[in-house]
Amino acid sequence: MNKNNFSLEETWKRYIASGNIHGLDLDPLIHKSWSRCLEKKIEPNSINRDHVISQVGLRERTEKNTFLLQATHFAVEKFYSFLKGSNSVLFLVDADGYILYMIGDSMIITETKRVNLIKGANWREDV
C-alpha cells in the first residue's frame, strides 16, 4: 500500500490509465521500472511462459558457462549462507538473461516457480 491506500496493482492501473504519477505515491525505482514497461508495452504482472528453454537447452547453456558457474559457486554459496532464513533467493544468470542457477529459501523458491522465475527462464526486460 502507498500513502493513498491504493494497492500496488491499483496504483499500476491508475498509472497506465493516466501515463503519469502525479498524485500517486510511488517509489522512484518502481516508477522507472513501470516507465520502461509502459514504453515497451509490457504488463509487469504477467507471467510469460514462452521464454523458458528446454532441459536440453539449459544443459547446453550450463555447459557453455561452466567457467562462470565454477568461478562463482563458492561465492554464491557463501553469500547465501548469510541470507539463509531471510526469505531470499539468489540467481546466477548468463549474458543472455537465462537463469542458470538459483539458491534460496524453500518458501521463496515455491513463489518464484509460481511466476515462472525458474532455471532456464529468460528474464531480460526486452523478452
Backbone as CSV, one residue per row, in Angstrom:
resi,resn,N_x,N_y,N_z,CA_x,CA_y,CA_z,C_x,C_y,C_z
1,MET,0.836,-1.186,0.000,0.000,0.000,0.000,0.880,1.248,0.000
2,ASN,0.367,2.294,-0.556,1.081,3.561,-0.529,0.287,4.553,0.309
3,LYS,0.744,5.800,0.356,0.079,6.805,1.188,-1.373,7.009,0.790
4,ASN,-1.705,6.751,-0.479,-3.068,6.928,-0.962,-3.951,5.723,-0.667
5,ASN,-3.386,4.724,-0.012,-4.095,3.495,0.334,-4.535,2.690,-0.880
6,PHE,-3.843,2.855,-2.016,-4.087,2.033,-3.193,-3.162,0.835,-3.115
7,SER,-3.641,-0.324,-3.555,-2.743,-1.464,-3.681,-1.771,-1.160,-4.814
8,LEU,-0.678,-1.906,-4.861,0.294,-1.692,-5.932,-0.365,-1.930,-7.292
9,GLU,-1.227,-2.949,-7.366,-1.915,-3.230,-8.628,-2.842,-2.080,-9.026
10,GLU,-3.553,-1.532,-8.057,-4.443,-0.401,-8.342,-3.631,0.826,-8.764
11,THR,-2.489,1.032,-8.116,-1.611,2.145,-8.480,-1.122,1.972,-9.913
12,TRP,-0.755,0.714,-10.283,-0.333,0.431,-11.662,-1.456,0.767,-12.639
13,LYS,-2.667,0.358,-12.344,-3.803,0.626,-13.232,-4.018,2.137,-13.399
14,ARG,-3.902,2.858,-12.314,-4.055,4.311,-12.383,-2.920,4.929,-13.205
15,TYR,-1.720,4.376,-13.046,-0.566,4.880,-13.785,-0.725,4.661,-15.286
16,ILE,-1.117,3.448,-15.701,-1.235,3.213,-17.139,-2.420,3.967,-17.739
17,ALA,-3.439,4.217,-16.923,-4.587,4.972,-17.421,-4.214,6.435,-17.672
18,SER,-3.356,6.988,-16.808,-3.022,8.408,-16.926,-1.672,8.656,-17.593
19,GLY,-0.752,7.676,-17.493,0.582,7.857,-18.050,1.499,8.708,-17.194
20,ASN,1.029,9.095,-16.007,1.901,9.872,-15.116,1.675,9.443,-13.678
21,ILE,2.561,9.908,-12.811,2.463,9.509,-11.410,1.968,10.638,-10.513
22,HIS,1.525,11.720,-11.101,1.031,12.829,-10.296,-0.079,12.334,-9.384
23,GLY,0.078,12.602,-8.100,-0.915,12.180,-7.119,-0.736,10.753,-6.639
24,LEU,0.238,10.038,-7.201,0.498,8.666,-6.772,1.802,8.635,-5.983
25,ASP,1.766,8.017,-4.833,2.974,7.889,-4.013,3.704,6.641,-4.478
26,LEU,4.709,6.843,-5.328,5.390,5.712,-5.951,6.896,5.859,-5.784
27,ASP,7.538,4.791,-5.328,8.988,4.779,-5.180,9.622,5.072,-6.538
28,PRO,10.675,5.896,-6.581,11.317,6.247,-7.863,11.815,5.035,-8.649
29,LEU,12.311,3.994,-7.967,12.762,2.795,-8.682,11.598,2.075,-9.351
30,ILE,10.480,2.001,-8.666,9.293,1.369,-9.253,8.802,2.214,-10.423
31,HIS,8.826,3.533,-10.256,8.396,4.408,-11.350,9.255,4.193,-12.593
32,LYS,10.576,4.101,-12.426,11.454,3.874,-13.575,11.137,2.534,-14.244
33,SER,10.922,1.519,-13.434,10.595,0.202,-13.971,9.267,0.246,-14.726
34,TRP,8.263,0.878,-14.130,6.961,0.962,-14.771,7.021,1.798,-16.039
35,SER,7.852,2.822,-16.053,8.000,3.633,-17.270,8.547,2.777,-18.401
36,ARG,9.524,1.922,-18.099,10.067,1.023,-19.125,8.983,0.047,-19.592
37,CYS,8.189,-0.465,-18.656,7.103,-1.374,-19.028,6.101,-0.682,-19.945
38,LEU,5.729,0.530,-19.589,4.770,1.283,-20.396,5.336,1.549,-21.786
39,GLU,6.605,1.936,-21.847,7.271,2.223,-23.113,7.332,0.987,-24.004
40,LYS,7.595,-0.171,-23.409,7.760,-1.405,-24.183,6.488,-2.240,-24.260
41,LYS,5.397,-1.686,-23.698,4.096,-2.365,-23.711,4.174,-3.743,-23.038
42,ILE,4.792,-3.752,-21.845,4.934,-4.974,-21.050,4.016,-4.868,-19.842
43,GLU,3.260,-5.891,-19.586,2.428,-5.964,-18.391,3.296,-6.539,-17.274
44,PRO,3.649,-5.743,-16.249,4.593,-6.215,-15.237,4.082,-7.378,-14.398
45,ASN,2.787,-7.587,-14.350,2.244,-8.686,-13.550,1.988,-9.949,-14.368
46,SER,2.302,-9.911,-15.653,2.051,-11.081,-16.488,3.132,-12.129,-16.275
47,ILE,2.781,-13.355,-16.526,3.723,-14.468,-16.432,3.953,-14.957,-17.846
48,ASN,5.165,-14.780,-18.328,5.488,-15.170,-19.690,6.161,-16.537,-19.686
49,ARG,5.450,-17.525,-20.147,5.980,-18.881,-20.157,6.675,-19.219,-21.483
50,ASP,6.701,-18.267,-22.405,7.302,-18.518,-23.720,8.822,-18.466,-23.702
51,HIS,9.400,-17.944,-22.650,10.837,-17.732,-22.638,11.555,-18.636,-21.643
52,VAL,11.164,-19.897,-21.640,11.850,-20.916,-20.840,12.400,-21.936,-21.825
53,ILE,13.703,-22.160,-21.737,14.319,-23.114,-22.661,14.113,-24.540,-22.149
54,SER,14.266,-25.466,-23.039,14.106,-26.886,-22.703,15.237,-27.336,-21.781
55,GLN,15.097,-28.530,-21.220,16.157,-29.094,-20.389,17.444,-29.252,-21.200
56,VAL,17.303,-29.627,-22.463,18.478,-29.761,-23.335,19.134,-28.386,-23.517
57,GLY,18.327,-27.377,-23.781,18.849,-26.023,-23.939,19.522,-25.523,-22.672
58,LEU,18.935,-25.832,-21.519,19.531,-25.434,-20.247,20.863,-26.145,-20.042
59,ARG,20.898,-27.428,-20.360,22.151,-28.188,-20.231,23.234,-27.595,-21.139
60,GLU,22.866,-27.233,-22.374,23.828,-26.627,-23.301,24.348,-25.291,-22.767
61,ARG,23.453,-24.467,-22.241,23.866,-23.173,-21.687,24.729,-23.370,-20.442
62,THR,24.388,-24.351,-19.641,25.176,-24.645,-18.440,26.582,-25.077,-18.837
63,GLU,26.682,-25.943,-19.842,27.996,-26.389,-20.313,28.793,-25.224,-20.899
64,LYS,28.121,-24.374,-21.645,28.772,-23.214,-22.251,29.305,-22.264,-21.168
65,ASN,28.641,-22.235,-20.017,29.001,-21.319,-18.933,29.641,-22.037,-17.752
66,THR,30.299,-23.156,-18.030,30.934,-23.937,-16.969,31.894,-23.083,-16.146
67,PHE,32.716,-22.290,-16.809,33.682,-21.470,-16.090,32.972,-20.494,-15.157
68,LEU,31.941,-19.831,-15.649,31.170,-18.889,-14.828,30.598,-19.590,-13.603
69,LEU,29.982,-20.740,-13.817,29.371,-21.482,-12.713,30.412,-21.940,-11.690
70,GLN,31.539,-22.433,-12.174,32.592,-22.888,-11.261,33.234,-21.718,-10.520
71,ALA,33.461,-20.631,-11.234,34.132,-19.477,-10.634,33.274,-18.787,-9.575
72,THR,31.978,-18.870,-9.704,31.091,-18.160,-8.782,30.464,-19.054,-7.722
73,HIS,30.584,-20.358,-7.883,29.891,-21.292,-6.988,30.185,-21.012,-5.511
74,PHE,31.450,-20.945,-5.143,31.798,-20.733,-3.739,31.235,-19.418,-3.222
75,ALA,31.390,-18.348,-4.005,30.916,-17.028,-3.573,29.398,-17.004,-3.405
76,VAL,28.685,-17.610,-4.341,27.223,-17.642,-4.259,26.785,-18.435,-3.034
77,GLU,27.384,-19.595,-2.829,27.039,-20.421,-1.666,27.356,-19.690,-0.359
78,LYS,28.504,-19.035,-0.299,28.901,-18.298,0.901,27.948,-17.134,1.153
79,PHE,27.631,-16.398,0.102,26.711,-15.268,0.237,25.348,-15.756,0.709
80,TYR,24.884,-16.846,0.138,23.580,-17.361,0.558,23.605,-17.794,2.023
81,SER,24.733,-18.291,2.505,24.794,-18.712,3.913,24.482,-17.537,4.846
82,PHE,24.790,-16.314,4.422,24.446,-15.130,5.205,22.966,-14.780,5.087
83,LEU,22.370,-15.087,3.939,20.971,-14.729,3.681,19.980,-15.806,4.116
84,LYS,20.474,-17.017,4.313,19.594,-18.149,4.621,18.643,-17.798,5.768
85,GLY,17.371,-18.111,5.557,16.359,-17.829,6.564,15.770,-16.430,6.471
86,SER,16.186,-15.653,5.476,15.687,-14.277,5.344,14.694,-14.139,4.192
87,ASN,14.138,-15.277,3.742,13.193,-15.279,2.619,13.805,-14.645,1.378
88,SER,14.995,-15.130,1.036,15.732,-14.595,-0.106,16.058,-15.692,-1.099
89,VAL,16.377,-15.256,-2.302,16.835,-16.167,-3.339,17.908,-15.451,-4.148
90,LEU,18.919,-16.202,-4.558,19.982,-15.667,-5.420,19.903,-16.366,-6.762
91,PHE,20.152,-15.613,-7.827,20.136,-16.154,-9.175,21.475,-15.906,-9.843
92,LEU,21.924,-16.871,-10.605,23.075,-16.682,-11.480,22.527,-16.758,-12.902
93,VAL,22.733,-15.686,-13.652,22.131,-15.517,-14.968,23.244,-15.360,-15.997
94,ASP,23.078,-15.978,-17.169,24.109,-15.827,-18.207,23.962,-14.488,-18.929
95,ALA,24.854,-14.238,-19.854,24.887,-12.949,-20.562,23.618,-12.686,-21.364
96,ASP,22.870,-13.741,-21.702,21.638,-13.584,-22.473,20.394,-13.472,-21.593
97,GLY,20.575,-13.526,-20.267,19.448,-13.366,-19.354,18.794,-14.655,-18.889
98,TYR,19.381,-15.806,-19.201,18.802,-17.083,-18.776,19.300,-17.456,-17.381
99,ILE,18.392,-17.875,-16.536,18.755,-18.294,-15.182,19.413,-19.662,-15.271
100,LEU,20.673,-19.728,-14.816,21.425,-20.981,-14.849,21.427,-21.674,-13.503
101,TYR,21.360,-20.902,-12.441,21.466,-21.467,-11.102,20.690,-20.579,-10.146
102,MET,20.060,-21.210,-9.176,19.356,-20.445,-8.160,19.434,-21.184,-6.837
103,ILE,19.501,-20.418,-5.783,19.529,-20.978,-4.443,18.744,-20.033,-3.544
104,GLY,17.937,-20.618,-2.676,17.150,-19.765,-1.792,16.318,-20.567,-0.819
105,ASP,15.634,-19.844,0.015,14.748,-20.462,0.992,13.574,-21.116,0.269
106,SER,13.181,-22.282,0.750,12.182,-23.087,0.038,10.869,-22.346,-0.195
107,MET,10.426,-21.538,0.764,9.167,-20.807,0.590,9.271,-19.826,-0.585
108,ILE,10.404,-19.162,-0.708,10.602,-18.204,-1.794,10.768,-18.932,-3.125
109,ILE,11.477,-20.041,-3.120,11.625,-20.840,-4.350,10.251,-21.253,-4.864
110,THR,9.363,-21.646,-3.959,7.996,-22.002,-4.356,7.304,-20.811,-5.020
111,GLU,7.476,-19.624,-4.457,6.876,-18.418,-5.035,7.483,-18.071,-6.387
112,THR,8.802,-18.243,-6.532,9.427,-17.917,-7.818,8.906,-18.830,-8.915
113,LYS,8.637,-20.074,-8.579,8.086,-21.011,-9.568,6.709,-20.551,-10.031
114,ARG,5.951,-19.972,-9.114,4.593,-19.517,-9.430,4.601,-18.453,-10.526
115,VAL,5.672,-17.652,-10.575,5.762,-16.598,-11.594,6.771,-16.951,-12.684
116,ASN,7.109,-18.248,-12.752,7.979,-18.754,-13.812,9.415,-18.242,-13.713
117,LEU,9.839,-17.916,-12.520,11.216,-17.497,-12.266,11.983,-18.753,-11.857
118,ILE,12.392,-19.515,-12.887,12.975,-20.837,-12.697,14.232,-20.986,-13.545
119,LYS,15.019,-22.036,-13.273,16.179,-22.294,-14.117,15.719,-22.484,-15.566
120,GLY,16.431,-21.836,-16.468,16.092,-21.931,-17.878,15.181,-20.813,-18.363
121,ALA,14.618,-20.028,-17.447,13.756,-18.914,-17.833,14.617,-17.716,-18.210
122,ASN,14.116,-16.923,-19.144,14.802,-15.706,-19.545,14.040,-14.531,-18.971
123,TRP,14.714,-13.745,-18.178,14.069,-12.620,-17.511,14.654,-11.279,-17.920
124,ARG,15.192,-11.205,-19.125,15.596,-9.887,-19.640,14.346,-9.050,-19.814
125,GLU,14.492,-7.748,-19.674,13.329,-6.867,-19.832,12.794,-6.863,-21.251
126,ASP,13.650,-7.077,-22.228,13.198,-6.960,-23.618,12.656,-8.265,-24.185
127,VAL,12.492,-9.255,-23.355,11.958,-10.546,-23.836,10.458,-10.535,-23.720
